Amino acid sequence: MSTLTRRFKKPIIIILSVLLLTVIIIFSVSIRNHFLNYNPPKTKRQIEQLVKASADNPKTRFVTDGQHYQRNLFVSDIHGRLPGLKKTLTEIHFSKSDRLFVLGDSIDHGRFGFDVLLYLLKTLPDAGYHVTVMMGNHEQMWSELASDGKTDAEQLSNAIGTIDIYEGAPPNGWQYSIENWK
C-alpha cells in the first residue's frame, strides 16, 4: 500500500491543486460580479442603446470609426517637446496598426509647439498613422487668443503670464523669450 500511495501522491496533489484553483477563480468572478455590479452590455441592442444615449447627450460622445486597431495608445502633456514625443513613439513601437490619442496640452512650454501639432495632425496621418488629437487647456487658451486677434508676442505674454518657449527657463527670464519671439 505504501508503494501505491507514493506512486499516486504527486498526481493527486496536482489534481487537487487544479480543483482548488478552479474554485478560487469561480468564487472571485462571482464576488466581483456581486460587489461591483459588473454588468457589461450583452446584446447588440444594448450597445446600440448606449450609442444612442451618447449621441443624445451633448456632453458625451461614443465615437468609433469602424476600424479595428492593434493597440489604443494614449499620451498627453507633450508641451512642445517633439524630440521626446518621437522618442516615446519609437520606444513603444508605434505602428500603422495602432491608434494614438493625444489628450491635450501638445503645445506651450517646449520650443517645438507648432512642430508637434504639424507632426501629429499632418506628418503622421499623411504617412498612414491613425492619430486623434484633443484640445487641452493650453490649445484652448492659444485658440482663444488667436481668435481675439492677439498675435503680438507682448500681448500673448501678458495674457498668459509665463510661457517657457525653450526647454527649461531661459537664463535671464521671460524677457529673453519675448525678444526671441519678435
C-alpha positions as CSV (number, residue, x, y, z in Angstrom):
1,M,0.0,0.0,0.0
2,S,2.8,2.4,0.7
3,T,4.2,2.0,-2.8
4,L,0.8,2.8,-4.2
5,T,0.5,5.9,-2.1
6,R,3.9,7.2,-3.1
7,R,3.2,6.5,-6.8
8,F,-0.1,8.4,-6.9
9,K,0.8,11.1,-4.3
10,K,2.1,13.7,-6.9
11,P,-0.8,13.3,-9.4
12,I,-3.4,13.6,-6.6
13,I,-1.8,16.8,-5.3
14,I,-1.8,18.2,-8.9
15,I,-5.5,17.3,-9.4
16,L,-6.4,18.8,-6.0
17,S,-4.5,22.0,-6.8
18,V,-6.3,22.4,-10.2
19,L,-9.6,21.9,-8.5
20,L,-8.8,24.4,-5.8
21,L,-7.6,27.0,-8.3
22,T,-10.8,26.5,-10.3
23,V,-13.0,27.1,-7.2
24,I,-11.0,30.2,-6.4
25,I,-11.4,31.6,-9.9
26,I,-15.2,30.9,-9.9
27,F,-15.5,32.4,-6.5
28,S,-13.6,35.6,-7.4
29,V,-15.6,36.1,-10.5
30,S,-18.8,35.7,-8.5
31,I,-17.7,38.2,-5.9
32,R,-16.6,40.7,-8.5
33,N,-20.0,40.5,-10.2
34,H,-21.8,40.7,-6.9
35,F,-20.0,43.6,-5.2
36,L,-19.0,45.6,-8.3
37,N,-22.3,45.1,-10.0
38,Y,-20.4,44.2,-13.2
39,N,-22.9,44.2,-16.0
40,P,-21.4,44.7,-19.5
41,P,-23.7,45.1,-22.4
42,K,-24.6,41.6,-23.7
43,T,-26.5,42.3,-26.9
44,K,-26.2,44.4,-30.0
45,R,-29.4,46.2,-28.9
46,Q,-27.9,47.2,-25.6
47,I,-24.8,48.6,-27.3
48,E,-27.0,50.5,-29.8
49,Q,-28.9,52.0,-26.9
50,L,-25.7,53.2,-25.3
51,V,-24.5,54.8,-28.5
52,K,-27.9,56.5,-29.0
53,A,-27.8,57.8,-25.4
54,S,-24.4,59.2,-26.0
55,A,-25.5,60.9,-29.2
56,D,-28.5,62.4,-27.4
57,N,-26.3,64.0,-24.7
58,P,-24.2,67.0,-25.9
59,K,-21.7,66.4,-23.1
60,T,-20.7,62.9,-24.1
61,R,-19.7,61.1,-27.2
62,F,-19.3,57.4,-28.1
63,V,-17.1,57.6,-31.1
64,T,-15.9,54.9,-33.5
65,D,-14.5,54.9,-37.0
66,G,-15.5,51.2,-37.5
67,Q,-11.9,50.1,-37.8
68,H,-10.0,47.6,-35.6
69,Y,-6.7,48.6,-34.1
70,Q,-4.0,46.5,-32.6
71,R,-3.5,48.9,-29.7
72,N,-5.1,52.2,-28.5
73,L,-2.3,54.4,-27.2
74,F,-2.7,57.5,-25.1
75,V,-0.3,60.4,-24.5
76,S,-0.8,63.8,-23.0
77,D,1.1,66.9,-21.9
78,I,3.7,66.9,-24.7
79,H,4.1,70.7,-24.3
80,G,6.1,71.2,-27.5
81,R,8.7,68.6,-26.8
82,L,8.9,67.0,-30.2
83,P,12.1,65.0,-29.7
84,G,10.6,63.4,-26.6
85,L,7.4,62.6,-28.4
86,K,9.3,60.9,-31.3
87,K,11.5,59.0,-28.8
88,T,8.4,57.8,-26.9
89,L,6.7,56.6,-30.1
90,T,9.8,54.8,-31.2
91,E,10.3,53.1,-27.8
92,I,6.7,51.8,-27.8
93,H,7.0,50.7,-31.4
94,F,4.0,52.8,-32.6
95,S,2.8,51.3,-35.9
96,K,0.2,51.9,-38.5
97,S,-2.0,49.3,-37.0
98,D,-2.2,51.3,-33.7
99,R,-4.3,54.3,-32.9
100,L,-2.8,57.2,-31.0
101,F,-4.9,59.5,-28.8
102,V,-3.3,62.8,-27.8
103,L,-5.2,64.0,-24.7
104,G,-4.3,67.7,-24.9
105,D,-1.5,70.1,-24.0
106,S,0.6,69.4,-27.1
107,I,1.8,73.0,-27.2
108,D,3.2,75.6,-24.8
109,H,6.4,75.5,-22.7
110,G,8.6,73.4,-25.1
111,R,10.3,75.0,-28.1
112,F,8.6,72.9,-30.8
113,G,4.8,73.6,-30.2
114,F,4.0,74.2,-33.8
115,D,6.1,71.4,-35.0
116,V,4.4,69.0,-32.6
117,L,1.0,69.9,-34.0
118,L,2.3,69.6,-37.6
119,Y,3.7,66.2,-36.8
120,L,0.5,65.0,-35.1
121,L,-2.0,66.5,-37.5
122,K,-0.2,66.2,-40.8
123,T,3.0,64.2,-40.9
124,L,1.8,61.1,-39.1
125,P,-1.6,60.9,-40.8
126,D,-0.1,61.5,-44.2
127,A,2.3,58.6,-43.5
128,G,-0.7,56.3,-42.8
129,Y,-0.8,56.5,-39.0
130,H,-4.1,56.9,-37.0
131,V,-4.0,59.9,-34.7
132,T,-6.7,61.7,-32.7
133,V,-5.8,65.0,-31.1
134,M,-7.9,66.6,-28.4
135,M,-7.6,70.2,-27.3
136,G,-6.3,70.7,-23.8
137,N,-6.4,73.9,-21.8
138,H,-3.2,75.2,-23.5
139,E,-4.6,74.7,-27.0
140,Q,-7.9,76.3,-25.9
141,M,-6.0,79.3,-24.5
142,W,-4.0,79.8,-27.6
143,S,-7.0,79.4,-29.8
144,E,-9.0,82.0,-27.9
145,L,-6.0,84.4,-28.1
146,A,-5.7,83.9,-31.8
147,S,-9.5,84.4,-32.3
148,D,-9.3,87.6,-30.3
149,G,-6.6,88.8,-32.7
150,K,-3.8,88.7,-30.2
151,T,-0.7,87.7,-32.2
152,D,1.9,90.1,-30.9
153,A,4.3,88.3,-28.5
154,E,4.0,91.1,-25.9
155,Q,0.2,90.7,-25.8
156,L,0.4,86.9,-25.6
157,S,2.9,87.1,-22.7
158,N,0.6,89.5,-20.8
159,A,-2.4,87.3,-21.4
160,I,-0.7,84.0,-20.5
161,G,1.7,85.1,-17.8
162,T,4.6,82.8,-18.4
163,I,5.4,80.7,-21.5
164,D,8.6,78.8,-21.5
165,I,9.3,78.6,-25.2
166,Y,12.6,76.9,-24.5
167,E,13.5,73.7,-22.8
168,G,14.0,74.9,-19.2
169,A,13.8,78.5,-18.2
170,P,15.9,81.0,-20.2
171,P,18.9,82.3,-18.3
172,N,17.5,85.9,-17.9
173,G,13.9,85.0,-17.7
174,W,10.8,85.9,-19.7
175,Q,12.2,89.0,-21.4
176,Y,14.7,86.8,-23.2
177,S,11.8,84.7,-24.6
178,I,9.9,87.7,-25.7
179,E,12.8,89.2,-27.6
180,N,13.4,86.0,-29.4
181,W,9.7,85.7,-30.3
182,K,9.5,89.1,-32.0
